């Protein structure tokens, strides 16, 4: 099965960072990797089965309450299975 990973920068008002980060972490396909509470930026990695699913995931993130913008900044596509227990962000950093 193919693995599709997307690095996404989410922007919100600084006061909304905790709530938006919590909403993002609640999405089954998202891993929150970095939070900048002063700048209102949250970096996430999403793992999906297909590019179409990735785009739907990006749209779901963009629709979350408090999200000002969500921009795809990196995409990774691979044919290998994700090693058990390894965070998706670590896989994306390897290549």
N, CA, C and O atoms as CSV, one atom per row, in Angstrom:
chain,resi,resn,atom,element,x,y,z
A,1,UNK,N,N,0.847,-1.182,0.000
A,1,UNK,CA,C,0.000,0.000,0.000
A,1,UNK,C,C,0.889,1.241,0.000
A,1,UNK,O,O,1.915,1.269,0.679
A,2,UNK,N,N,0.512,2.235,-0.735
A,2,UNK,CA,C,1.273,3.479,-0.830
A,2,UNK,C,C,1.068,4.317,0.427
A,2,UNK,O,O,0.043,4.223,1.102
A,3,UNK,N,N,2.064,5.132,0.716
A,3,UNK,CA,C,2.004,6.028,1.853
A,3,UNK,C,C,2.121,7.450,1.331
A,3,UNK,O,O,3.069,7.780,0.618
A,4,UNK,N,N,1.163,8.288,1.683
A,4,UNK,CA,C,1.164,9.689,1.295
A,4,UNK,C,C,1.234,10.539,2.554
A,4,UNK,O,O,0.366,10.452,3.422
A,5,UNK,N,N,2.271,11.356,2.647
A,5,UNK,CA,C,2.452,12.247,3.783
A,5,UNK,C,C,2.455,13.684,3.294
A,5,UNK,O,O,3.023,13.992,2.246
A,6,UNK,N,N,1.815,14.563,4.061
A,6,UNK,CA,C,1.796,15.993,3.747
A,6,UNK,C,C,2.244,16.777,4.958
A,6,UNK,O,O,1.780,16.528,6.071
A,7,UNK,N,N,3.147,17.728,4.747
A,7,UNK,CA,C,3.492,18.693,5.776
A,7,UNK,C,C,2.646,19.929,5.555
A,7,UNK,O,O,2.627,20.483,4.455
A,8,UNK,N,N,1.945,20.367,6.589
A,8,UNK,CA,C,0.999,21.477,6.470
A,8,UNK,C,C,1.282,22.491,7.575
A,8,UNK,O,O,1.471,22.121,8.734
A,9,UNK,N,N,1.310,23.766,7.208
A,9,UNK,CA,C,1.421,24.843,8.190
A,9,UNK,C,C,0.033,25.447,8.363
A,9,UNK,O,O,-0.578,25.935,7.412
A,10,UNK,N,N,-0.440,25.402,9.588
A,10,UNK,CA,C,-1.750,25.947,9.937
A,10,UNK,C,C,-1.519,27.260,10.665
A,10,UNK,O,O,-0.699,27.334,11.581
A,11,UNK,N,N,-2.244,28.299,10.256
A,11,UNK,CA,C,-2.133,29.608,10.887
A,11,UNK,C,C,-3.452,29.938,11.572
A,11,UNK,O,O,-4.531,29.704,11.028
A,12,UNK,N,N,-3.342,30.490,12.785
A,12,UNK,CA,C,-4.501,30.892,13.565
A,12,UNK,C,C,-4.115,32.102,14.408
A,12,UNK,O,O,-2.940,32.467,14.461
A,13,UNK,N,N,-5.065,32.713,15.051
A,13,UNK,CA,C,-4.759,33.797,15.985
A,13,UNK,C,C,-4.007,33.190,17.175
A,13,UNK,O,O,-4.342,32.093,17.622
A,14,UNK,N,N,-3.001,33.890,17.687
A,14,UNK,CA,C,-2.257,33.342,18.822
A,14,UNK,C,C,-3.138,32.869,19.977
A,14,UNK,O,O,-2.834,31.852,20.600
A,15,UNK,N,N,-4.203,33.571,20.268
A,15,UNK,CA,C,-5.100,33.171,21.359
A,15,UNK,C,C,-5.830,31.863,21.062
A,15,UNK,O,O,-6.287,31.185,21.982
A,16,UNK,N,N,-5.941,31.509,19.793
A,16,UNK,CA,C,-6.664,30.292,19.392
A,16,UNK,C,C,-5.771,29.066,19.259
A,16,UNK,O,O,-6.267,27.964,19.025
A,17,UNK,N,N,-4.457,29.241,19.406
A,17,UNK,CA,C,-3.526,28.132,19.192
A,17,UNK,C,C,-3.874,26.887,20.012
A,17,UNK,O,O,-3.917,25.796,19.444
A,18,UNK,N,N,-4.126,26.999,21.329
A,18,UNK,CA,C,-4.417,25.780,22.084
A,18,UNK,C,C,-5.648,25.018,21.564
A,18,UNK,O,O,-5.616,23.793,21.445
A,19,UNK,N,N,-6.721,25.742,21.260
A,19,UNK,CA,C,-7.941,25.083,20.779
A,19,UNK,C,C,-7.750,24.470,19.402
A,19,UNK,O,O,-8.203,23.353,19.152
A,20,UNK,N,N,-7.082,25.191,18.505
A,20,UNK,CA,C,-6.850,24.675,17.154
A,20,UNK,C,C,-5.920,23.467,17.205
A,20,UNK,O,O,-6.155,22.476,16.513
A,21,UNK,N,N,-4.864,23.541,18.018
A,21,UNK,CA,C,-3.938,22.406,18.145
A,21,UNK,C,C,-4.667,21.178,18.668
A,21,UNK,O,O,-4.406,20.064,18.213
A,22,UNK,N,N,-5.569,21.365,19.608
A,22,UNK,CA,C,-6.356,20.251,20.150
A,22,UNK,C,C,-7.273,19.668,19.076
A,22,UNK,O,O,-7.398,18.449,18.967
A,23,UNK,N,N,-7.911,20.523,18.287
A,23,UNK,CA,C,-8.789,20.053,17.200
A,23,UNK,C,C,-7.992,19.281,16.159
A,23,UNK,O,O,-8.451,18.257,15.653
A,24,UNK,N,N,-6.805,19.770,15.840
A,24,UNK,CA,C,-5.952,19.082,14.867
A,24,UNK,C,C,-5.525,17.713,15.396
A,24,UNK,O,O,-5.572,16.719,14.670
A,25,UNK,N,N,-5.114,17.666,16.648
A,25,UNK,CA,C,-4.656,16.406,17.244
A,25,UNK,C,C,-5.786,15.376,17.314
A,25,UNK,O,O,-5.527,14.173,17.350
A,26,UNK,N,N,-7.026,15.840,17.334
A,26,UNK,CA,C,-8.172,14.927,17.391
A,26,UNK,C,C,-8.452,14.255,16.052
A,26,UNK,O,O,-9.164,13.252,16.003
A,27,UNK,N,N,-7.903,14.791,14.970
A,27,UNK,CA,C,-8.097,14.175,13.653
A,27,UNK,C,C,-7.222,12.929,13.569
A,27,UNK,O,O,-6.020,12.993,13.830
A,28,UNK,N,N,-7.811,11.812,13.210
A,28,UNK,CA,C,-7.113,10.520,13.204
A,28,UNK,C,C,-5.918,10.491,12.253
A,28,UNK,O,O,-4.977,9.729,12.473
A,29,UNK,N,N,-5.940,11.293,11.220
A,29,UNK,CA,C,-4.900,11.253,10.189
A,29,UNK,C,C,-3.824,12.327,10.375
A,29,UNK,O,O,-2.958,12.480,9.513
A,30,UNK,N,N,-3.863,13.069,11.481
A,30,UNK,CA,C,-2.961,14.203,11.691
A,30,UNK,C,C,-2.071,13.972,12.909
A,30,UNK,O,O,-2.512,13.460,13.938
A,31,UNK,N,N,-0.809,14.364,12.761
A,31,UNK,CA,C,0.137,14.405,13.876
A,31,UNK,C,C,0.625,15.841,14.007
A,31,UNK,O,O,1.201,16.386,13.065
A,32,UNK,N,N,0.401,16.460,15.160
A,32,UNK,CA,C,0.894,17.812,15.417
A,32,UNK,C,C,2.372,17.684,15.771
A,32,UNK,O,O,2.729,16.986,16.720
A,33,UNK,N,N,3.230,18.358,15.008
A,33,UNK,CA,C,4.671,18.209,15.218
A,33,UNK,C,C,5.336,19.423,15.836
A,33,UNK,O,O,6.385,19.294,16.467
A,34,UNK,N,N,4.745,20.605,15.669
A,34,UNK,CA,C,5.342,21.813,16.235
A,34,UNK,C,C,4.262,22.863,16.427
A,34,UNK,O,O,3.357,23.001,15.604
A,35,UNK,N,N,4.370,23.605,17.532
A,35,UNK,CA,C,3.396,24.651,17.846
A,35,UNK,C,C,4.158,25.933,18.180
A,35,UNK,O,O,5.060,25.929,19.017
A,36,UNK,N,N,3.784,27.031,17.514
A,36,UNK,CA,C,4.350,28.350,17.782
A,36,UNK,C,C,3.218,29.221,18.328
A,36,UNK,O,O,2.509,29.866,17.556
A,37,UNK,N,N,3.039,29.245,19.662
A,37,UNK,CA,C,1.907,29.976,20.222
A,37,UNK,C,C,1.983,31.483,20.020
A,37,UNK,O,O,0.948,32.142,19.922
A,38,UNK,N,N,3.180,32.037,19.956
A,38,UNK,CA,C,3.330,33.483,19.770
A,38,UNK,C,C,3.004,33.876,18.333
A,38,UNK,O,O,2.336,34.885,18.105
A,39,UNK,N,N,3.466,33.095,17.371
A,39,UNK,CA,C,3.238,33.393,15.962
A,39,UNK,C,C,1.932,32.867,15.411
A,39,UNK,O,O,1.543,33.215,14.296
A,40,UNK,N,N,1.240,32.023,16.188
A,40,UNK,CA,C,-0.041,31.479,15.730
A,40,UNK,C,C,0.108,30.442,14.632
A,40,UNK,O,O,-0.772,30.297,13.784
A,41,UNK,N,N,1.231,29.715,14.645
A,41,UNK,CA,C,1.462,28.694,13.612
A,41,UNK,C,C,1.574,27.314,14.249
A,41,UNK,O,O,2.153,27.144,15.322
A,42,UNK,N,N,1.001,26.337,13.555
A,42,UNK,CA,C,1.048,24.943,13.986
A,42,UNK,C,C,1.469,24.121,12.784
A,42,UNK,O,O,0.885,24.246,11.707
A,43,UNK,N,N,2.473,23.285,12.958
A,43,UNK,CA,C,2.936,22.419,11.878
A,43,UNK,C,C,2.387,21.022,12.134
A,43,UNK,O,O,2.520,20.478,13.230
A,44,UNK,N,N,1.768,20.452,11.106
A,44,UNK,CA,C,1.214,19.106,11.217
A,44,UNK,C,C,1.674,18.256,10.042
A,44,UNK,O,O,2.038,18.765,8.982
A,45,UNK,N,N,1.646,16.957,10.262
A,45,UNK,CA,C,1.871,15.993,9.188
A,45,UNK,C,C,0.622,15.136,9.116
A,45,UNK,O,O,0.121,14.659,10.135
A,46,UNK,N,N,0.127,14.946,7.912
A,46,UNK,CA,C,-1.007,14.043,7.740
A,46,UNK,C,C,-0.566,12.855,6.907
A,46,UNK,O,O,0.251,12.984,5.996
A,47,UNK,N,N,-1.116,11.701,7.233
A,47,UNK,CA,C,-0.856,10.474,6.484
A,47,UNK,C,C,-2.179,9.979,5.940
A,47,UNK,O,O,-3.136,9.773,6.686
A,48,UNK,N,N,-2.221,9.791,4.630
A,48,UNK,CA,C,-3.452,9.341,3.980
A,48,UNK,C,C,-3.119,8.283,2.945
A,48,UNK,O,O,-1.963,8.119,2.554
A,49,UNK,N,N,-4.139,7.570,2.508
A,49,UNK,CA,C,-3.945,6.460,1.564
A,49,UNK,C,C,-3.731,6.938,0.131
A,49,UNK,O,O,-3.090,6.242,-0.657
A,50,UNK,N,N,-4.251,8.100,-0.219
A,50,UNK,CA,C,-4.153,8.570,-1.603
A,50,UNK,C,C,-4.014,10.087,-1.627
A,50,UNK,O,O,-4.239,10.760,-0.622
A,51,UNK,N,N,-3.643,10.607,-2.776
A,51,UNK,CA,C,-3.545,12.059,-2.946
A,51,UNK,C,C,-4.923,12.696,-2.783
A,51,UNK,O,O,-5.038,13.772,-2.196
A,52,UNK,N,N,-5.956,12.055,-3.288
A,52,UNK,CA,C,-7.314,12.587,-3.127
A,52,UNK,C,C,-7.682,12.684,-1.651
A,52,UNK,O,O,-8.292,13.664,-1.222
A,53,UNK,N,N,-7.311,11.662,-0.872
A,53,UNK,CA,C,-7.568,11.705,0.570
A,53,UNK,C,C,-6.767,12.826,1.232
A,53,UNK,O,O,-7.262,13.494,2.140
A,54,UNK,N,N,-5.534,13.028,0.777
A,54,UNK,CA,C,-4.718,14.120,1.317
A,54,UNK,C,C,-5.401,15.469,1.088
A,54,UNK,O,O,-5.451,16.304,1.991
A,55,UNK,N,N,-5.918,15.675,-0.103
A,55,UNK,CA,C,-6.560,16.950,-0.416
A,55,UNK,C,C,-7.828,17.130,0.417
A,55,UNK,O,O,-8.119,18.236,0.874
A,56,UNK,N,N,-8.581,16.053,0.617
A,56,UNK,CA,C,-9.766,16.129,1.469
A,56,UNK,C,C,-9.358,16.431,2.909
A,56,UNK,O,O,-10.038,17.192,3.598
A,57,UNK,N,N,-8.250,15.837,3.370
A,57,UNK,CA,C,-7.746,16.121,4.709
A,57,UNK,C,C,-7.348,17.577,4.859
A,57,UNK,O,O,-7.640,18.201,5.879
A,58,UNK,N,N,-6.683,18.123,3.850
A,58,UNK,CA,C,-6.309,19.541,3.879
A,58,UNK,C,C,-7.558,20.418,3.964
A,58,UNK,O,O,-7.594,21.379,4.732
A,59,UNK,N,N,-8.565,20.091,3.186
A,59,UNK,CA,C,-9.818,20.869,3.233
A,59,UNK,C,C,-10.484,20.751,4.607
A,59,UNK,O,O,-11.044,21.726,5.108
A,60,UNK,N,N,-10.426,19.565,5.217
A,60,UNK,CA,C,-11.001,19.378,6.558
A,60,UNK,C,C,-10.264,20.241,7.577
A,60,UNK,O,O,-10.886,20.830,8.461
A,61,UNK,N,N,-8.955,20.315,7.455
A,61,UNK,CA,C,-8.163,21.165,8.349
A,61,UNK,C,C,-8.527,22.635,8.135
A,61,UNK,O,O,-8.685,23.382,9.100
A,62,UNK,N,N,-8.657,23.044,6.891
A,62,UNK,CA,C,-8.985,24.434,6.580
A,62,UNK,C,C,-10.352,24.838,7.132
A,62,UNK,O,O,-10.580,26.013,7.420
A,63,UNK,N,N,-11.260,23.876,7.281
A,63,UNK,CA,C,-12.614,24.162,7.783
A,63,UNK,C,C,-12.718,24.177,9.306
A,63,UNK,O,O,-13.760,24.555,9.841
A,64,UNK,N,N,-11.670,23.778,10.012
A,64,UNK,CA,C,-11.745,23.750,11.473
A,64,UNK,C,C,-11.959,25.154,12.025
A,64,UNK,O,O,-11.394,26.115,11.503
A,65,UNK,N,N,-12.768,25.282,13.075
A,65,UNK,CA,C,-12.971,26.595,13.698
A,65,UNK,C,C,-11.646,27.187,14.173
A,65,UNK,O,O,-10.831,26.501,14.789
A,66,UNK,N,N,-11.447,28.464,13.878
A,66,UNK,CA,C,-10.248,29.166,14.306
A,66,UNK,C,C,-9.104,29.129,13.313
A,66,UNK,O,O,-8.153,29.898,13.451
A,67,UNK,N,N,-9.165,28.253,12.306
A,67,UNK,CA,C,-8.093,28.174,11.315
A,67,UNK,C,C,-8.225,29.338,10.341
A,67,UNK,O,O,-9.260,29.509,9.697
A,68,UNK,N,N,-7.164,30.136,10.242
A,68,UNK,CA,C,-7.133,31.249,9.293
A,68,UNK,C,C,-6.674,30.731,7.929
A,68,UNK,O,O,-7.243,31.084,6.896
A,69,UNK,N,N,-5.637,29.890,7.944
A,69,UNK,CA,C,-5.163,29.285,6.702
A,69,UNK,C,C,-4.466,27.967,7.028
A,69,UNK,O,O,-3.988,27.752,8.141
A,70,UNK,N,N,-4.425,27.102,6.033
A,70,UNK,CA,C,-3.687,25.836,6.132
A,70,UNK,C,C,-3.072,25.610,4.763
A,70,UNK,O,O,-3.777,25.467,3.765
A,71,UNK,N,N,-1.751,25.580,4.731
A,71,UNK,CA,C,-1.035,25.505,3.458
A,71,UNK,C,C,-0.148,24.274,3.403
A,71,UNK,O,O,0.632,24.011,4.317
A,72,UNK,N,N,-0.280,23.521,2.311
A,72,UNK,CA,C,0.570,22.367,2.058
A,72,UNK,C,C,1.962,22.871,1.699
A,72,UNK,O,O,2.121,23.634,0.746
A,73,UNK,N,N,2.983,22.443,2.467
A,73,UNK,CA,C,4.336,22.914,2.192
A,73,UNK,C,C,5.273,21.808,1.726
A,73,UNK,O,O,6.317,22.089,1.137
A,74,UNK,N,N,4.911,20.557,1.982
A,74,UNK,CA,C,5.731,19.449,1.502
A,74,UNK,C,C,4.851,18.218,1.339
A,74,UNK,O,O,3.895,18.012,2.087
A,75,UNK,N,N,5.191,17.413,0.353
A,75,UNK,CA,C,4.457,16.177,0.088
A,75,UNK,C,C,5.466,15.057,-0.100
A,75,UNK,O,O,6.492,15.240,-0.755
A,76,UNK,N,N,5.172,13.898,0.476
A,76,UNK,CA,C,6.017,12.724,0.321
A,76,UNK,C,C,5.135,11.570,-0.106
A,76,UNK,O,O,4.047,11.376,0.437
A,77,UNK,N,N,5.605,10.801,-1.083
A,77,UNK,CA,C,4.883,9.624,-1.553
A,77,UNK,C,C,5.852,8.464,-1.547
A,77,UNK,O,O,6.951,8.570,-2.089
A,78,UNK,N,N,5.461,7.363,-0.945
A,78,UNK,CA,C,6.312,6.182,-0.918
A,78,UNK,C,C,5.487,4.915,-0.970
A,78,UNK,O,O,4.308,4.914,-0.619
A,79,UNK,N,N,6.110,3.842,-1.407
A,79,UNK,CA,C,5.415,2.568,-1.520
A,79,UNK,C,C,5.561,1.681,-0.290
A,79,UNK,O,O,4.856,0.680,-0.155
A,80,UNK,N,N,6.474,2.047,0.607
A,80,UNK,CA,C,6.718,1.194,1.764
A,80,UNK,C,C,5.652,1.375,2.839
A,80,UNK,O,O,4.954,2.389,2.885
A,81,UNK,N,N,5.546,0.369,3.699
A,81,UNK,CA,C,4.663,0.452,4.855
A,81,UNK,C,C,5.367,1.244,5.949
A,81,UNK,O,O,6.594,1.218,6.044
A,82,UNK,N,N,4.608,1.940,6.763
A,82,UNK,CA,C,5.193,2.680,7.876
A,82,UNK,C,C,5.588,1.684,8.956
A,82,UNK,O,O,4.772,0.853,9.357
A,83,UNK,N,N,6.840,1.754,9.439
A,83,UNK,CA,C,7.247,0.882,10.536
A,83,UNK,C,C,6.380,1.124,11.773
A,83,UNK,O,O,6.059,2.268,12.094
A,84,UNK,N,N,6.011,0.074,12.450
A,84,UNK,CA,C,5.153,0.160,13.621
A,84,UNK,C,C,5.761,1.074,14.679
A,84,UNK,O,O,6.938,0.956,15.018
A,85,UNK,N,N,4.935,1.990,15.198
A,85,UNK,CA,C,5.365,2.869,16.275
A,85,UNK,C,C,6.175,4.081,15.854
A,85,UNK,O,O,6.471,4.932,16.692
A,86,UNK,N,N,6.540,4.186,14.596
A,86,UNK,CA,C,7.343,5.314,14.132
A,86,UNK,C,C,6.420,6.454,13.717
A,86,UNK,O,O,5.551,6.256,12.868
A,87,UNK,N,N,6.590,7.655,14.303
A,87,UNK,CA,C,5.735,8.786,13.927
A,87,UNK,C,C,5.903,9.127,12.441
A,87,UNK,O,O,6.989,8.988,11.879
A,88,UNK,N,N,4.817,9.571,11.823
A,88,UNK,CA,C,4.868,9.883,10.397
A,88,UNK,C,C,5.845,11.011,10.112
A,88,UNK,O,O,6.464,11.028,9.048
A,89,UNK,N,N,5.997,11.947,11.030
A,89,UNK,CA,C,6.931,13.061,10.812
A,89,UNK,C,C,8.363,12.545,10.709
A,89,UNK,O,O,9.163,13.100,9.955
A,90,UNK,N,N,8.697,11.500,11.447
A,90,UNK,CA,C,10.047,10.930,11.388
A,90,UNK,C,C,10.303,10.297,10.032
A,90,UNK,O,O,11.416,10.393,9.515
A,91,UNK,N,N,9.318,9.660,9.449
A,91,UNK,CA,C,9.459,9.068,8.116
A,91,UNK,C,C,9.722,10.161,7.089
A,91,UNK,O,O,10.583,10.006,6.222
A,92,UNK,N,N,8.990,11.261,7.182
A,92,UNK,CA,C,9.143,12.362,6.235
A,92,UNK,C,C,10.527,12.992,6.346
A,92,UNK,O,O,11.069,13.465,5.346
A,93,UNK,N,N,11.107,13.006,7.544
A,93,UNK,CA,C,12.441,13.590,7.728
A,93,UNK,C,C,13.541,12.725,7.146
A,93,UNK,O,O,14.614,13.241,6.832
A,94,UNK,N,N,13.316,11.435,6.991
A,94,UNK,CA,C,14.335,10.515,6.510
A,94,UNK,C,C,14.731,10.763,5.071
A,94,UNK,O,O,15.881,10.522,4.706
A,95,UNK,N,N,13.823,11.233,4.250
A,95,UNK,CA,C,14.098,11.367,2.810
A,95,UNK,C,C,14.450,12.771,2.417
A,95,UNK,O,O,14.706,13.037,1.243
